[in-house]
Amino acid sequence: MKVTNGIELEKVILSNNLLHVIDVREPFEVAEGTIPGAINIPLGQLPQQVNTLNKEQHYYVVCRSGARSLNAVAFLNEHGYDATNVEGGMLMWNGPVE
């Protein structure tokens, strides 16, 4: 399973405009701020929404601390998606938020 952290993700965002981030937190958490451009799919809704994702794209998955996103990445990987967990989640994110 691929894992990165907020610092490395910010470097990727700054160098690559084709980044795909999934925020698996609940909407009330996302309302406090999320990584610009991230799509919100709460972890509990991921099984129902997984088919809306493109298997040809790489996804970075974030949550508050990295635990839910770790579960989401395992689920996505099991279903043939290329995904990386953002270790430390939004607690470790120092980049811009929207």
Backbone as XML, in Angstrom:
<?xml version="1.0"?>
<chain id="A" units="angstrom">
  <residue number="1" name="MET">
    <atom name="N" x="0.842" y="-1.176" z="0.000"/>
    <atom name="CA" x="0.000" y="0.000" z="0.000"/>
    <atom name="C" x="0.887" y="1.239" z="0.000"/>
  </residue>
  <residue number="2" name="LYS">
    <atom name="N" x="0.562" y="2.180" z="-0.876"/>
    <atom name="CA" x="1.324" y="3.414" z="-0.975"/>
    <atom name="C" x="0.887" y="4.388" z="0.109"/>
  </residue>
  <residue number="3" name="VAL">
    <atom name="N" x="1.867" y="5.063" z="0.704"/>
    <atom name="CA" x="1.602" y="6.049" z="1.751"/>
    <atom name="C" x="2.475" y="7.266" z="1.486"/>
  </residue>
  <residue number="4" name="THR">
    <atom name="N" x="1.921" y="8.430" z="1.683"/>
    <atom name="CA" x="2.683" y="9.667" z="1.609"/>
    <atom name="C" x="2.265" y="10.526" z="2.793"/>
  </residue>
  <residue number="5" name="ASN">
    <atom name="N" x="2.825" y="11.709" z="2.898"/>
    <atom name="CA" x="2.408" y="12.619" z="3.972"/>
    <atom name="C" x="2.039" y="13.962" z="3.366"/>
  </residue>
  <residue number="6" name="GLY">
    <atom name="N" x="1.538" y="14.857" z="4.190"/>
    <atom name="CA" x="1.074" y="16.148" z="3.697"/>
    <atom name="C" x="2.144" y="16.963" z="3.015"/>
  </residue>
  <residue number="7" name="ILE">
    <atom name="N" x="3.354" y="16.909" z="3.499"/>
    <atom name="CA" x="4.455" y="17.672" z="2.904"/>
    <atom name="C" x="4.744" y="17.162" z="1.499"/>
  </residue>
  <residue number="8" name="GLU">
    <atom name="N" x="4.816" y="15.841" z="1.349"/>
    <atom name="CA" x="5.075" y="15.267" z="0.034"/>
    <atom name="C" x="3.907" y="15.517" z="-0.912"/>
  </residue>
  <residue number="9" name="LEU">
    <atom name="N" x="2.686" y="15.425" z="-0.399"/>
    <atom name="CA" x="1.521" y="15.687" z="-1.240"/>
    <atom name="C" x="1.519" y="17.125" z="-1.723"/>
  </residue>
  <residue number="10" name="GLU">
    <atom name="N" x="1.864" y="18.057" z="-0.863"/>
    <atom name="CA" x="1.906" y="19.463" z="-1.283"/>
    <atom name="C" x="2.925" y="19.654" z="-2.410"/>
  </residue>
  <residue number="11" name="LYS">
    <atom name="N" x="4.068" y="18.980" z="-2.335"/>
    <atom name="CA" x="5.070" y="19.051" z="-3.405"/>
    <atom name="C" x="4.493" y="18.522" z="-4.713"/>
  </residue>
  <residue number="12" name="VAL">
    <atom name="N" x="3.752" y="17.419" z="-4.637"/>
    <atom name="CA" x="3.134" y="16.848" z="-5.830"/>
    <atom name="C" x="2.109" y="17.815" z="-6.402"/>
  </residue>
  <residue number="13" name="ILE">
    <atom name="N" x="1.299" y="18.419" z="-5.534"/>
    <atom name="CA" x="0.278" y="19.374" z="-5.988"/>
    <atom name="C" x="0.944" y="20.554" z="-6.703"/>
  </residue>
  <residue number="14" name="LEU">
    <atom name="N" x="2.032" y="21.044" z="-6.159"/>
    <atom name="CA" x="2.702" y="22.196" z="-6.749"/>
    <atom name="C" x="3.345" y="21.869" z="-8.094"/>
  </residue>
  <residue number="15" name="SER">
    <atom name="N" x="3.680" y="20.602" z="-8.327"/>
    <atom name="CA" x="4.353" y="20.235" z="-9.565"/>
    <atom name="C" x="3.438" y="19.544" z="-10.574"/>
  </residue>
  <residue number="16" name="ASN">
    <atom name="N" x="2.189" y="19.243" z="-10.197"/>
    <atom name="CA" x="1.338" y="18.439" z="-11.063"/>
    <atom name="C" x="-0.104" y="18.920" z="-10.965"/>
  </residue>
  <residue number="17" name="ASN">
    <atom name="N" x="-0.625" y="19.448" z="-12.053"/>
    <atom name="CA" x="-2.000" y="19.935" z="-12.055"/>
    <atom name="C" x="-3.031" y="18.829" z="-12.236"/>
  </residue>
  <residue number="18" name="LEU">
    <atom name="N" x="-2.605" y="17.612" z="-12.491"/>
    <atom name="CA" x="-3.531" y="16.520" z="-12.755"/>
    <atom name="C" x="-3.723" y="15.634" z="-11.534"/>
  </residue>
  <residue number="19" name="LEU">
    <atom name="N" x="-3.636" y="16.205" z="-10.374"/>
    <atom name="CA" x="-3.741" y="15.462" z="-9.129"/>
    <atom name="C" x="-5.201" y="15.224" z="-8.768"/>
  </residue>
  <residue number="20" name="HIS">
    <atom name="N" x="-5.488" y="14.030" z="-8.246"/>
    <atom name="CA" x="-6.848" y="13.673" z="-7.842"/>
    <atom name="C" x="-6.825" y="13.303" z="-6.363"/>
  </residue>
  <residue number="21" name="VAL">
    <atom name="N" x="-7.528" y="14.093" z="-5.559"/>
    <atom name="CA" x="-7.569" y="13.880" z="-4.118"/>
    <atom name="C" x="-8.999" y="13.548" z="-3.719"/>
  </residue>
  <residue number="22" name="ILE">
    <atom name="N" x="-9.155" y="12.500" z="-2.912"/>
    <atom name="CA" x="-10.445" y="12.138" z="-2.344"/>
    <atom name="C" x="-10.368" y="12.390" z="-0.848"/>
  </residue>
  <residue number="23" name="ASP">
    <atom name="N" x="-11.296" y="13.178" z="-0.340"/>
    <atom name="CA" x="-11.394" y="13.451" z="1.089"/>
    <atom name="C" x="-12.529" y="12.585" z="1.627"/>
  </residue>
  <residue number="24" name="VAL">
    <atom name="N" x="-12.204" y="11.618" z="2.485"/>
    <atom name="CA" x="-13.208" y="10.663" z="2.972"/>
    <atom name="C" x="-13.832" y="11.080" z="4.304"/>
  </residue>
  <residue number="25" name="ARG">
    <atom name="N" x="-13.632" y="12.332" z="4.702"/>
    <atom name="CA" x="-14.263" y="12.821" z="5.930"/>
    <atom name="C" x="-15.738" y="13.122" z="5.673"/>
  </residue>
  <residue number="26" name="GLU">
    <atom name="N" x="-16.463" y="13.315" z="6.748"/>
    <atom name="CA" x="-17.878" y="13.682" z="6.671"/>
    <atom name="C" x="-17.998" y="15.142" z="6.214"/>
  </residue>
  <residue number="27" name="PRO">
    <atom name="N" x="-19.126" y="15.497" z="5.568"/>
    <atom name="CA" x="-19.280" y="16.866" z="5.062"/>
    <atom name="C" x="-19.056" y="17.957" z="6.108"/>
  </residue>
  <residue number="28" name="PHE">
    <atom name="N" x="-19.471" y="17.741" z="7.353"/>
    <atom name="CA" x="-19.262" y="18.777" z="8.375"/>
    <atom name="C" x="-17.777" y="18.976" z="8.659"/>
  </residue>
  <residue number="29" name="GLU">
    <atom name="N" x="-16.966" y="17.940" z="8.471"/>
    <atom name="CA" x="-15.514" y="18.069" z="8.650"/>
    <atom name="C" x="-14.899" y="18.801" z="7.457"/>
  </residue>
  <residue number="30" name="VAL">
    <atom name="N" x="-15.340" y="18.451" z="6.275"/>
    <atom name="CA" x="-14.834" y="19.077" z="5.057"/>
    <atom name="C" x="-15.155" y="20.570" z="5.045"/>
  </residue>
  <residue number="31" name="ALA">
    <atom name="N" x="-16.284" y="20.940" z="5.630"/>
    <atom name="CA" x="-16.681" y="22.354" z="5.687"/>
    <atom name="C" x="-15.654" y="23.204" z="6.426"/>
  </residue>
  <residue number="32" name="GLU">
    <atom name="N" x="-14.843" y="22.584" z="7.276"/>
    <atom name="CA" x="-13.793" y="23.305" z="8.000"/>
    <atom name="C" x="-12.579" y="23.575" z="7.129"/>
  </residue>
  <residue number="33" name="GLY">
    <atom name="N" x="-12.523" y="22.948" z="5.954"/>
    <atom name="CA" x="-11.419" y="23.145" z="5.023"/>
    <atom name="C" x="-10.920" y="21.835" z="4.465"/>
  </residue>
  <residue number="34" name="THR">
    <atom name="N" x="-10.635" y="21.847" z="3.181"/>
    <atom name="CA" x="-10.114" y="20.668" z="2.512"/>
    <atom name="C" x="-9.049" y="21.085" z="1.508"/>
  </residue>
  <residue number="35" name="ILE">
    <atom name="N" x="-8.325" y="20.134" z="0.996"/>
    <atom name="CA" x="-7.301" y="20.394" z="-0.013"/>
    <atom name="C" x="-8.005" y="20.895" z="-1.276"/>
  </residue>
  <residue number="36" name="PRO">
    <atom name="N" x="-7.535" y="21.994" z="-1.852"/>
    <atom name="CA" x="-8.190" y="22.534" z="-3.046"/>
    <atom name="C" x="-8.352" y="21.480" z="-4.146"/>
  </residue>
  <residue number="37" name="GLY">
    <atom name="N" x="-9.579" y="21.379" z="-4.658"/>
    <atom name="CA" x="-9.870" y="20.447" z="-5.738"/>
    <atom name="C" x="-10.242" y="19.049" z="-5.292"/>
  </residue>
  <residue number="38" name="ALA">
    <atom name="N" x="-10.139" y="18.766" z="-3.991"/>
    <atom name="CA" x="-10.470" y="17.429" z="-3.502"/>
    <atom name="C" x="-11.955" y="17.159" z="-3.673"/>
  </residue>
  <residue number="39" name="ILE">
    <atom name="N" x="-12.281" y="15.906" z="-3.967"/>
    <atom name="CA" x="-13.684" y="15.516" z="-4.003"/>
    <atom name="C" x="-14.013" y="14.849" z="-2.673"/>
  </residue>
  <residue number="40" name="ASN">
    <atom name="N" x="-15.206" y="15.097" z="-2.184"/>
    <atom name="CA" x="-15.623" y="14.537" z="-0.905"/>
    <atom name="C" x="-16.488" y="13.310" z="-1.132"/>
  </residue>
  <residue number="41" name="ILE">
    <atom name="N" x="-15.966" y="12.158" z="-0.708"/>
    <atom name="CA" x="-16.731" y="10.920" z="-0.668"/>
    <atom name="C" x="-16.523" y="10.350" z="0.730"/>
  </residue>
  <residue number="42" name="PRO">
    <atom name="N" x="-17.481" y="10.571" z="1.645"/>
    <atom name="CA" x="-17.328" y="10.027" z="2.998"/>
    <atom name="C" x="-17.067" y="8.523" z="2.953"/>
  </residue>
  <residue number="43" name="LEU">
    <atom name="N" x="-16.238" y="8.046" z="3.855"/>
    <atom name="CA" x="-15.840" y="6.646" z="3.863"/>
    <atom name="C" x="-17.039" y="5.701" z="3.779"/>
  </residue>
  <residue number="44" name="GLY">
    <atom name="N" x="-18.096" y="5.991" z="4.514"/>
    <atom name="CA" x="-19.269" y="5.127" z="4.513"/>
    <atom name="C" x="-19.991" y="5.076" z="3.179"/>
  </residue>
  <residue number="45" name="GLN">
    <atom name="N" x="-19.760" y="6.064" z="2.324"/>
    <atom name="CA" x="-20.399" y="6.105" z="1.010"/>
    <atom name="C" x="-19.504" y="5.581" z="-0.102"/>
  </residue>
  <residue number="46" name="LEU">
    <atom name="N" x="-18.252" y="5.298" z="0.213"/>
    <atom name="CA" x="-17.299" y="4.873" z="-0.812"/>
    <atom name="C" x="-17.755" y="3.626" z="-1.572"/>
  </residue>
  <residue number="47" name="PRO">
    <atom name="N" x="-18.264" y="2.579" z="-0.906"/>
    <atom name="CA" x="-18.703" y="1.406" z="-1.673"/>
    <atom name="C" x="-19.784" y="1.722" z="-2.714"/>
  </residue>
  <residue number="48" name="GLN">
    <atom name="N" x="-20.680" y="2.656" z="-2.395"/>
    <atom name="CA" x="-21.740" y="3.014" z="-3.334"/>
    <atom name="C" x="-21.243" y="3.928" z="-4.454"/>
  </residue>
  <residue number="49" name="GLN">
    <atom name="N" x="-20.168" y="4.669" z="-4.204"/>
    <atom name="CA" x="-19.698" y="5.650" z="-5.178"/>
    <atom name="C" x="-18.415" y="5.240" z="-5.904"/>
  </residue>
  <residue number="50" name="VAL">
    <atom name="N" x="-17.865" y="4.097" z="-5.569"/>
    <atom name="CA" x="-16.583" y="3.698" z="-6.144"/>
    <atom name="C" x="-16.630" y="3.645" z="-7.668"/>
  </residue>
  <residue number="51" name="ASN">
    <atom name="N" x="-17.761" y="3.277" z="-8.239"/>
    <atom name="CA" x="-17.842" y="3.177" z="-9.693"/>
    <atom name="C" x="-17.848" y="4.524" z="-10.394"/>
  </residue>
  <residue number="52" name="THR">
    <atom name="N" x="-17.932" y="5.616" z="-9.641"/>
    <atom name="CA" x="-17.853" y="6.945" z="-10.247"/>
    <atom name="C" x="-16.395" y="7.365" z="-10.461"/>
  </residue>
  <residue number="53" name="LEU">
    <atom name="N" x="-15.480" y="6.600" z="-9.902"/>
    <atom name="CA" x="-14.052" y="6.910" z="-10.021"/>
    <atom name="C" x="-13.464" y="6.244" z="-11.260"/>
  </residue>
  <residue number="54" name="ASN">
    <atom name="N" x="-12.399" y="6.817" z="-11.761"/>
    <atom name="CA" x="-11.732" y="6.336" z="-12.965"/>
    <atom name="C" x="-10.536" y="5.458" z="-12.584"/>
  </residue>
  <residue number="55" name="LYS">
    <atom name="N" x="-10.538" y="4.221" z="-13.009"/>
    <atom name="CA" x="-9.436" y="3.308" z="-12.685"/>
    <atom name="C" x="-8.138" y="3.686" z="-13.383"/>
  </residue>
  <residue number="56" name="GLU">
    <atom name="N" x="-8.201" y="4.589" z="-14.343"/>
    <atom name="CA" x="-6.996" y="5.030" z="-15.051"/>
    <atom name="C" x="-6.284" y="6.167" z="-14.309"/>
  </residue>
  <residue number="57" name="GLN">
    <atom name="N" x="-6.902" y="6.690" z="-13.258"/>
    <atom name="CA" x="-6.311" y="7.799" z="-12.516"/>
    <atom name="C" x="-5.730" y="7.313" z="-11.195"/>
  </residue>
  <residue number="58" name="HIS">
    <atom name="N" x="-4.740" y="8.049" z="-10.717"/>
    <atom name="CA" x="-4.164" y="7.788" z="-9.398"/>
    <atom name="C" x="-4.847" y="8.734" z="-8.418"/>
  </residue>
  <residue number="59" name="TYR">
    <atom name="N" x="-5.213" y="8.217" z="-7.249"/>
    <atom name="CA" x="-5.895" y="9.016" z="-6.231"/>
    <atom name="C" x="-5.065" y="9.094" z="-4.955"/>
  </residue>
  <residue number="60" name="TYR">
    <atom name="N" x="-5.040" y="10.277" z="-4.357"/>
    <atom name="CA" x="-4.517" y="10.475" z="-3.010"/>
    <atom name="C" x="-5.735" y="10.575" z="-2.107"/>
  </residue>
  <residue number="61" name="VAL">
    <atom name="N" x="-5.724" y="9.849" z="-0.999"/>
    <atom name="CA" x="-6.889" y="9.799" z="-0.131"/>
    <atom name="C" x="-6.520" y="10.391" z="1.224"/>
  </residue>
  <residue number="62" name="VAL">
    <atom name="N" x="-7.349" y="11.337" z="1.683"/>
    <atom name="CA" x="-7.079" y="12.058" z="2.920"/>
    <atom name="C" x="-8.299" y="12.003" z="3.834"/>
  </residue>
  <residue number="63" name="CYS">
    <atom name="N" x="-8.042" y="12.050" z="5.126"/>
    <atom name="CA" x="-9.088" y="12.189" z="6.140"/>
    <atom name="C" x="-8.529" y="13.116" z="7.214"/>
  </residue>
  <residue number="64" name="ARG">
    <atom name="N" x="-9.032" y="13.028" z="8.416"/>
    <atom name="CA" x="-8.552" y="13.904" z="9.484"/>
    <atom name="C" x="-7.129" y="13.531" z="9.910"/>
  </residue>
  <residue number="65" name="SER">
    <atom name="N" x="-6.907" y="12.241" z="10.214"/>
    <atom name="CA" x="-5.609" y="11.836" z="10.764"/>
    <atom name="C" x="-4.885" y="10.760" z="9.952"/>
  </residue>
  <residue number="66" name="GLY">
    <atom name="N" x="-5.567" y="10.123" z="9.034"/>
    <atom name="CA" x="-4.939" y="9.085" z="8.222"/>
    <atom name="C" x="-5.503" y="7.693" z="8.427"/>
  </residue>
  <residue number="67" name="ALA">
    <atom name="N" x="-6.365" y="7.498" z="9.428"/>
    <atom name="CA" x="-6.915" y="6.162" z="9.700"/>
    <atom name="C" x="-8.023" y="5.791" z="8.717"/>
  </residue>
  <residue number="68" name="ARG">
    <atom name="N" x="-9.000" y="6.663" z="8.549"/>
    <atom name="CA" x="-10.082" y="6.375" z="7.599"/>
    <atom name="C" x="-9.552" y="6.295" z="6.175"/>
  </residue>
  <residue number="69" name="SER">
    <atom name="N" x="-8.623" y="7.176" z="5.849"/>
    <atom name="CA" x="-8.068" y="7.143" z="4.494"/>
    <atom name="C" x="-7.282" y="5.860" z="4.251"/>
  </residue>
  <residue number="70" name="LEU">
    <atom name="N" x="-6.651" y="5.329" z="5.276"/>
    <atom name="CA" x="-5.949" y="4.051" z="5.151"/>
    <atom name="C" x="-6.940" y="2.943" z="4.794"/>
  </residue>
  <residue number="71" name="ASN">
    <atom name="N" x="-8.091" y="2.931" z="5.456"/>
    <atom name="CA" x="-9.134" y="1.953" z="5.136"/>
    <atom name="C" x="-9.671" y="2.169" z="3.725"/>
  </residue>
  <residue number="72" name="ALA">
    <atom name="N" x="-9.849" y="3.415" z="3.341"/>
    <atom name="CA" x="-10.345" y="3.722" z="2.001"/>
    <atom name="C" x="-9.362" y="3.261" z="0.932"/>
  </residue>
  <residue number="73" name="VAL">
    <atom name="N" x="-8.084" y="3.485" z="1.156"/>
    <atom name="CA" x="-7.068" y="3.060" z="0.186"/>
    <atom name="C" x="-7.058" y="1.538" z="0.059"/>
  </residue>
  <residue number="74" name="ALA">
    <atom name="N" x="-7.170" y="0.832" z="1.166"/>
    <atom name="CA" x="-7.232" y="-0.632" z="1.107"/>
    <atom name="C" x="-8.429" y="-1.072" z="0.272"/>
  </residue>
  <residue number="75" name="PHE">
    <atom name="N" x="-9.580" y="-0.456" z="0.501"/>
    <atom name="CA" x="-10.784" y="-0.772" z="-0.259"/>
    <atom name="C" x="-10.576" y="-0.485" z="-1.749"/>
  </residue>
  <residue number="76" name="LEU">
    <atom name="N" x="-10.047" y="0.703" z="-2.055"/>
    <atom name="CA" x="-9.834" y="1.074" z="-3.450"/>
    <atom name="C" x="-8.844" y="0.130" z="-4.135"/>
  </residue>
  <residue number="77" name="ASN">
    <atom name="N" x="-7.754" y="-0.182" z="-3.460"/>
    <atom name="CA" x="-6.767" y="-1.096" z="-4.027"/>
    <atom name="C" x="-7.373" y="-2.468" z="-4.307"/>
  </residue>
  <residue number="78" name="GLU">
    <atom name="N" x="-8.200" y="-2.962" z="-3.384"/>
    <atom name="CA" x="-8.865" y="-4.260" z="-3.568"/>
    <atom name="C" x="-9.791" y="-4.258" z="-4.781"/>
  </residue>
  <residue number="79" name="HIS">
    <atom name="N" x="-10.289" y="-3.082" z="-5.146"/>
    <atom name="CA" x="-11.203" y="-2.971" z="-6.285"/>
    <atom name="C" x="-10.508" y="-2.480" z="-7.555"/>
  </residue>
  <residue number="80" name="GLY">
    <atom name="N" x="-9.194" y="-2.538" z="-7.570"/>
    <atom name="CA" x="-8.437" y="-2.251" z="-8.780"/>
    <atom name="C" x="-8.085" y="-0.799" z="-9.020"/>
  </residue>
  <residue number="81" name="TYR">
    <atom name="N" x="-8.201" y="0.045" z="-8.001"/>
    <atom name="CA" x="-7.853" y="1.458" z="-8.133"/>
    <atom name="C" x="-6.446" y="1.694" z="-7.585"/>
  </residue>
  <residue number="82" name="ASP">
    <atom name="N" x="-5.761" y="2.664" z="-8.169"/>
    <atom name="CA" x="-4.424" y="3.057" z="-7.729"/>
    <atom name="C" x="-4.590" y="4.228" z="-6.762"/>
  </residue>
  <residue number="83" name="ALA">
    <atom name="N" x="-4.335" y="3.983" z="-5.483"/>
    <atom name="CA" x="-4.570" y="5.015" z="-4.471"/>
    <atom name="C" x="-3.434" y="5.033" z="-3.457"/>
  </residue>
  <residue number="84" name="THR">
    <atom name="N" x="-3.183" y="6.218" z="-2.919"/>
    <atom name="CA" x="-2.143" y="6.442" z="-1.921"/>
    <atom name="C" x="-2.761" y="7.100" z="-0.695"/>
  </residue>
  <residue number="85" name="ASN">
    <atom name="N" x="-2.433" y="6.585" z="0.475"/>
    <atom name="CA" x="-2.892" y="7.172" z="1.728"/>
    <atom name="C" x="-2.047" y="8.388" z="2.085"/>
  </residue>
  <residue number="86" name="VAL">
    <atom name="N" x="-2.708" y="9.456" z="2.544"/>
    <atom name="CA" x="-2.006" y="10.647" z="3.029"/>
    <atom name="C" x="-1.878" y="10.491" z="4.542"/>
  </residue>
  <residue number="87" name="GLU">
    <atom name="N" x="-0.722" y="10.027" z="4.963"/>
    <atom name="CA" x="-0.450" y="9.764" z="6.374"/>
    <atom name="C" x="-0.526" y="11.051" z="7.187"/>
  </residue>
  <residue number="88" name="GLY">
    <atom name="N" x="-1.222" y="11.009" z="8.296"/>
    <atom name="CA" x="-1.378" y="12.193" z="9.144"/>
    <atom name="C" x="-2.557" y="13.060" z="8.752"/>
  </residue>
  <residue number="89" name="GLY">
    <atom name="N" x="-3.112" y="12.821" z="7.570"/>
    <atom name="CA" x="-4.311" y="13.503" z="7.115"/>
    <atom name="C" x="-4.244" y="15.017" z="7.182"/>
  </residue>
  <residue number="90" name="MET">
    <atom name="N" x="-5.402" y="15.617" z="7.368"/>
    <atom name="CA" x="-5.491" y="17.074" z="7.415"/>
    <atom name="C" x="-4.796" y="17.649" z="8.645"/>
  </residue>
  <residue number="91" name="LEU">
    <atom name="N" x="-4.600" y="16.844" z="9.677"/>
    <atom name="CA" x="-3.873" y="17.344" z="10.852"/>
    <atom name="C" x="-2.437" y="17.710" z="10.503"/>
  </residue>
  <residue number="92" name="MET">
    <atom name="N" x="-1.876" y="17.060" z="9.496"/>
    <atom name="CA" x="-0.499" y="17.315" z="9.086"/>
    <atom name="C" x="-0.409" y="18.178" z="7.832"/>
  </residue>
  <residue number="93" name="TRP">
    <atom name="N" x="-1.549" y="18.584" z="7.282"/>
    <atom name="CA" x="-1.576" y="19.368" z="6.055"/>
    <atom name="C" x="-1.264" y="20.829" z="6.363"/>
  </residue>
  <residue number="94" name="ASN">
    <atom name="N" x="-0.230" y="21.367" z="5.722"/>
    <atom name="CA" x="0.160" y="22.767" z="5.904"/>
    <atom name="C" x="-0.114" y="23.619" z="4.685"/>
  </residue>
  <residue number="95" name="GLY">
    <atom name="N" x="-0.617" y="22.986" z="3.627"/>
    <atom name="CA" x="-0.874" y="23.700" z="2.384"/>
    <atom name="C" x="-2.181" y="24.478" z="2.451"/>
  </residue>
  <residue number="96" name="PRO">
    <atom name="N" x="-2.563" y="25.043" z="1.312"/>
    <atom name="CA" x="-3.805" y="25.823" z="1.260"/>
    <atom name="C" x="-5.027" y="24.945" z="1.424"/>
  </residue>
  <residue number="97" name="VAL">
    <atom name="N" x="-6.112" y="25.525" z="1.894"/>
    <atom name="CA" x="-7.391" y="24.829" z="2.018"/>
    <atom name="C" x="-8.463" y="25.690" z="1.366"/>
  </residue>
  <residue number="98" name="GLU">
    <atom name="N" x="-9.538" y="25.019" z="0.998"/>
    <atom name="CA" x="-10.685" y="25.770" z="0.454"/>
    <atom name="C" x="-11.914" y="25.389" z="1.219"/>
  </residue>
</chain>
